[in-house]
Amino acid sequence: MAYAKVCPLLSQKTRYALKALLELAALPAGATLSSAAISGRRTISVKFLEAILVELKRGGMVRGQRGRNGGYQLAQSAEIISFGAVVRLMEGPLALLPCVSVTQYRRCPDCTDDRTCELKRIFREVRNSSASILDGWTLGDAHGKASLPELRMVASGAKKGRRRLPSKDTSGRRGAAKENHR
């Protein structure tokens, strides 16, 4: 089966934003990194990266220092900045349909009754699952400051046959879920 078109779910801008933030998350406390250094390490156009960094700065994720020893650093701890927050800042809502967006709900123009819409039910679950995973992972987690995801059964309300979702395991035991997981 051949696919006519491949559509990336995340824009190049968002992927670069995440890569730049991961570079900054690797820095020791108080250190900065220039846009040229990030660009070289992650092979991102400096001009494009600078525009992304301005957007991240406006969103409160990075701060910049001018001058000879200037550069960028995270404005918050890497353990606080979630992938979900970055994706929302760069892309907008996580929902694939406007009728399931938490922050920018709109009724679909071709929908006759959104209360009984089959698409709304399934895509609300997709949105909620995506939000749970992306909001549950931080730059610190991805950078190796926490353990890699293990599989776990969906917590409360799990139905038989449901797929397993990744979760953070800080106990060192395979399959153990983190207690205060969102």
Secondary structure, 3 states (H helix, E strand, C coil): CCCCCCCCCCCHHHHHHHHHHHHHHCCCCCCCECHHHHHHHHCCCHHHHHHHHHHHHHCCCEEEECCCCCEEEECCCCCCCEHHHHHHHHHCCCCCCHHHCCCCCCCCCCCCCCCCCHHHHHHHHHHHHHHHHHHHCEHHHHHHHCCCEEEECCCCCCCCCCCCEEEECCCCCCCCCCCCCC
